[in-house]
């Protein structure tokens, strides 16, 4: 393999860290301010609501998702563009029924900032039931997994709360499988209401009920509600593959229409007419989801189903964590509340309208609500039990915020992703038969931030890594690594819904849509160009060589040892290109906790201070050639000098490629950027070519390093893997500014 010194070796990078970190500018976040939903409501919303237009089609599109942080679960920043009337008085006599709905609660049992919590939600639901006799309460999936307090009993405590609240039905979400297939099936026994999925099959038979009939007043004919459930086929890659062995997920639209046919046929045979349908969908509207699997596509299809003509159809969705409300045709209403009990959805049905009026009861609306005493007592007992189990302190004080914002860890490099992957890499140096070459973890597996200036407990660690995954090491080829990173950066661009323009990062490059499969890495650098088509974005990958303390070009035919979580190792999140010989290790949370203790013990956690350090993952424009010399900018940065500038490296002046029309970067036959022009100067023992941000060569800095074998050496090697790359990031930002 060809030797590289694009970035500083780990140890010299560490010495530069204080200077570089003070000069670095944090990557700009997408400036999205939550706006009111199409309809705003107060907790006492029976008298006054602002309603969506009763006719026509409103549009709704997600932007970024809310934080998964336990401490900062603010309302989601997805907004809705919709046509709304002015606030109007709703006369109780006109209201035929009310549907209250939740989705993607993910175990938010406790009230928190921006989170209503189960006790207040129960009080709101109870109050609504006193106002409208036909009040239906449903959930669109992902109710049990997500927070340590709920995970500690595999969601069973939350199931008990939902029983007490009195839900009428719930859809099966992908995360209902996270504690295993047996536990998913067990929920059917634990819940006092139906768990629905029309398209989940085992051995040719539906695993769950496909629908239920909710009839709140059996003395009234025609007020029944048919409730059909449907689950995202993405479950095949959105839970651990071992959790769904033998389970298949059929096409959502086909299966829902099939169930409608079955219900209508039976109704006709019995002389019964059903006027109201609720579709509990855990499908979502993410742009990364195949269109035929999306909730809005289902809603649109149902608006053209002749058997549903003249009937009310309410599609209540989840999965994408989107605040959304829209209508299709003259009879289909679509709604989603966001996530994490930031909101409770309220759908009001009037006797003279097919289209419903949607609104949200937000955490702010619920601020003055008195919690339901029964649920509050149940929650208190659950909290006491959980706290006793998870109060163990891992480190006494955390000097930096480790950012786990969903809209951050799923689109770009973050300090939390770096420290978690560093923990995996560190364990991989001694924990397996072979030393790990690199480590990756998926952004979707990082579910919470760790606060600054407070103790970090076992519960905090589990909040970050709530899935119970273990560390695995698999044997892979360089080609598999390249394919893996192509998958990681394959999401479409984020688009500003108001202007239609791409959302840009701090360096002026398009920002990817949030994807749970976005990878964080330790032991490698990846250059990619999101301006290109997905599948052809990765421009260059280098792998850290601890023996030479430098980066080597990725060799597509070589064998590497990849440390990761068992979810990805088994092909989760669509990483089907992975595989090969595999070794298992301990739980990820225990590996992470051990690493945090070690780093904190030598006061090095502050080296993770930069939230978006840009030291390992680089979004570049692969066609940008600022000086017009035929060598694109990012290649010159990798080489560490201008190939045409004799003063920067007299022995390395080269001729530009003859044809730069398609790709100006120097590449070999594999598509990897080649470093042949610099290989001689990078031989072990020779002074390293200086790179942006480098104060001196490896030899010049050697005197300042800790002695080999000291207590800090290993940790410095780990943490320094990416810090020197900040020089490159700073240069890019200056160009943008």
RAZI-V724003 format. One record per run of one state. SS is the DSSP state (A for helix, B for strand, O for the rest). FROM is the first residue (numbers start at 1). LEN is the number of residues. If there is no record, write none. Layout:
ss=(SS,SS)
from=(FROM,FROM)
len=(LEN,LEN)
This chain:
ss=(O,B,O,A,O,B,O,B,O,B,O,B,O,B,O,A,B,O,B,O,B,O,A,O,B,O,A,O,A,O,B,O,A,O,A,O,B,O,B,O,B,O,B,O,B,O,B,O,A,O,A,O,B,O,A,O,B,O,A,O,A,O,A,O,B,O,B,O,B,O,B,O,B,O,A,O,A,O,B,O,B,O,A,O,A,O,B,A,O,B,O,B,A,O,B,A,O,B,O,B,O,B,O,B,O,B,O,B,O,B,O,B,O,B,O,B,O,B,A,O,A,O,B,A,O,A,O,B,O,A,O,A,O,B,O,B,O,A,O,A,O,A,O,A,O,A,O)
from=(1,3,5,10,24,40,42,48,50,52,53,84,85,88,90,92,95,103,112,113,115,116,118,132,135,140,148,152,156,166,169,172,174,178,181,191,194,197,200,203,205,207,209,210,211,215,225,232,235,239,241,245,247,250,252,271,276,283,291,294,295,303,306,309,312,318,323,329,332,338,343,351,357,363,365,369,373,391,393,396,402,403,406,410,415,429,438,443,446,450,451,456,458,465,470,478,489,493,494,495,496,502,503,504,505,510,511,512,513,519,523,524,529,538,546,550,554,559,566,570,572,575,582,588,602,605,609,617,620,633,640,650,653,667,668,673,674,676,679,680,683,698,705,713,724,726,737)
len=(2,2,5,14,16,2,6,2,2,1,31,1,3,2,2,3,8,9,1,2,1,2,14,3,5,8,4,4,10,3,3,2,4,3,10,3,3,3,3,2,2,2,1,1,4,10,7,3,4,2,4,2,3,2,19,5,7,8,3,1,8,3,3,3,6,5,6,3,6,5,8,6,6,2,4,4,18,2,3,6,1,3,4,5,14,9,5,3,4,1,5,2,7,5,8,11,4,1,1,1,6,1,1,1,5,1,1,1,6,4,1,5,9,8,4,4,5,7,4,2,3,7,6,14,3,4,8,3,13,7,10,3,14,1,5,1,2,3,1,3,15,7,8,11,2,11,1)
